[in-house]
């Protein structure tokens, strides 16, 4: 996910105004597939045992993607948020890691 936060951070002057001028849906559509692909790749490699339960894995992928997109959108739409890309990524990791890890590490 670092690549997403880094890219958005480096191009915040482009993405920020676009997201505030009614373009949040466009920003979401553009970034959503990339975030989803990155989450899928990361979670498959970190939790190879989940390959047998694709539905459970996909639920985690969708959760991570939605959380990432929500955080990025909030960051872009609020100039008052002074966080750097590294800080936003750190917040995302802190919020998402434990819950997703516990969810995928336990079998139903």
N, C-alpha and C positions, 0 to 999 in steps of 0.2 A: 504494500500500500504506500510505501514511501514514495514511489514514483508518482502517484496521484497527487499526494500532498505537495511534493516538490514542484510538479508541473503547475498546479493551481497557484501555489505561492509565487512562482517566478512570473506568472502571467495574470496575477491578481488584478492588475489595472485593466485587463481585457475582460476577464470572467466576472469581476465584481459588478461593473456597470450593467453588463448584459443580464446578470441575474436579477438586478433591481428594476430593470425596465421591462418587466413582464416576460423576461427571457429565462426565468428559472426552469420552466419546462424544457426549454432547449438545452440548457446547461445540463440538466438531469439526463436527458436522452443521450447527449454526446458522451458524458462521462460514465453513465450507468453500465454499459456493456464492458468497458475497460475495467471498471472496479469489480464487476462480477467475475470476469475472467481471471483477474489477479487473485481474488478471494478463493475461487475454485482451485486454482493452481496451488496456492499456499496451503489450503486446508487438506487437499488430497495428499500433498507431500508430508504434511505434519501429522495427519491421522490416516495412514494407509489402511488401517483396519476398518474404516468406515466405508470402504468401497462396496462392501456387500449390501449396505443399507443406503442406497442412493437418495431416498426420500429424506432421511435424517440429515445427510450431508447437504442436500439442496436447501433444506430449511435453514441450516447454519449459514450457507452461502448467501441466501436472501437476507437473513438478519444482518450479517456483516455488511453487505452491500447497502442496505437501507440505512444502517447506522452511519456508515461512511458518507453517503450522499447527504444525509441530514446534517451532519456536522460541517461538511464542506459548504453546503448551501447557507447555513447559519453564518459561517465565517465570512463568506463572500458578501452576504447581504448586510453585514454590520461593520462598517468602517471603524466603529468604536472598539472592535475586538482587536487588541494589539498583538495577538499571537503570531509567531512565525510559523512556517510550514512544519518545522521540527516540533514546535510546541503543540500544534494541532494534531500531528501524528501521535505524539506521546499521549495526549488526552484520549485519542481514539483507542490506542493500544491498552491503556489503563482501563477504559470502560468496557471494552469488548473481549479482551483476552480470557479472563478467568471464566466468565459465563460460557463462552463458546467452547473452551477447553473442557470444562466439566460436562457440558452437554454431549460432546462428541466422544468423550472418554468413557461415558457410561452407556451400557446397552439398555435397551428398552425392556 
